[in-house]
Amino acid sequence: MEAKNQSDHEYFRVSGDEILTKIKEIIKEGNATRVIIKNDKDETIIEFPVTIGAVGIVLAPIFAAVGTLAALATKCTIIVEKK
């Protein structure tokens, strides 16, 4: 995993099997407002807001989509917009 940081964005280059773990870690930190996942061609695959107080039931469909993405992706970039 490779990380790059800008003032209000944080970038993580991850492999397919690391995506779901990294997304859960980002949400747990609690300082992200939006998460964008792009493929190696820099095309946006999924983009979703992260709200304060989001519970597992609300995030379950997102985790399912990210899990499916992880099965299909080789390398992705996760962009985290911060508060």
C-alpha positions as CSV (number, residue, x, y, z in Angstrom):
1,M,0.0,0.0,0.0
2,E,1.3,3.4,-0.9
3,A,0.0,6.6,0.7
4,K,0.1,10.2,-0.5
5,N,-1.3,13.2,1.4
6,Q,-2.5,16.6,0.3
7,S,-4.1,19.3,2.4
8,D,-7.7,18.1,2.2
9,H,-7.3,14.8,0.3
10,E,-5.4,11.6,1.1
11,Y,-4.5,9.0,-1.5
12,F,-3.9,5.3,-0.9
13,R,-2.7,2.9,-3.7
14,V,-4.0,-0.6,-2.7
15,S,-4.4,-4.0,-4.2
16,G,-7.8,-5.6,-4.6
17,D,-7.5,-7.7,-1.4
18,E,-6.7,-4.6,0.7
19,I,-9.6,-2.4,-0.4
20,L,-12.2,-3.4,2.1
21,T,-9.8,-3.4,5.0
22,K,-8.6,0.1,4.1
23,I,-12.2,1.4,3.6
24,K,-13.2,0.1,7.1
25,E,-10.1,1.7,8.6
26,I,-10.8,5.1,7.0
27,I,-14.4,5.1,8.2
28,K,-13.3,4.1,11.7
29,E,-10.9,7.1,11.9
30,G,-14.0,9.3,11.4
31,N,-12.3,12.3,9.7
32,A,-13.4,11.5,6.1
33,T,-16.3,13.2,4.4
34,R,-16.2,11.3,1.0
35,V,-14.4,8.3,-0.3
36,I,-13.6,7.7,-4.0
37,I,-12.2,4.5,-5.5
38,K,-10.5,4.7,-8.9
39,N,-9.1,1.9,-11.0
40,D,-5.6,1.9,-12.5
41,K,-6.9,3.8,-15.6
42,D,-8.0,6.7,-13.2
43,E,-11.7,6.0,-13.8
44,T,-14.0,6.4,-10.8
45,I,-15.5,3.1,-9.9
46,I,-17.4,4.0,-6.8
47,E,-17.8,7.2,-4.8
48,F,-19.8,7.6,-1.5
49,P,-20.2,10.1,1.3
50,V,-19.1,9.1,4.8
51,T,-21.4,10.7,7.4
52,I,-20.8,11.2,11.0
53,G,-22.5,8.5,13.1
54,A,-23.0,6.2,10.1
55,V,-23.9,2.8,11.5
56,G,-23.2,-0.7,10.1
57,I,-26.7,-1.1,8.7
58,V,-26.3,2.0,6.5
59,L,-22.8,1.0,5.4
60,A,-23.5,-2.6,4.7
61,P,-24.5,-2.1,1.0
62,I,-21.3,0.0,0.5
63,F,-19.2,-2.8,2.1
64,A,-20.9,-5.3,-0.2
65,A,-20.1,-3.2,-3.3
66,V,-16.5,-2.6,-2.2
67,G,-16.1,-6.4,-1.5
68,T,-17.3,-7.1,-5.1
69,L,-15.0,-4.5,-6.4
70,A,-12.1,-6.1,-4.5
71,A,-12.7,-9.4,-6.2
72,L,-12.5,-7.8,-9.6
73,A,-9.8,-5.2,-9.1
74,T,-6.0,-5.6,-9.1
75,K,-4.8,-2.1,-8.2
76,C,-7.0,0.8,-7.1
77,T,-6.5,4.3,-5.7
78,I,-8.6,5.3,-2.7
79,I,-9.1,9.1,-2.4
80,V,-10.3,10.3,1.0
81,E,-11.7,13.8,1.2
82,K,-11.2,15.1,4.7
83,K,-13.0,17.6,6.9
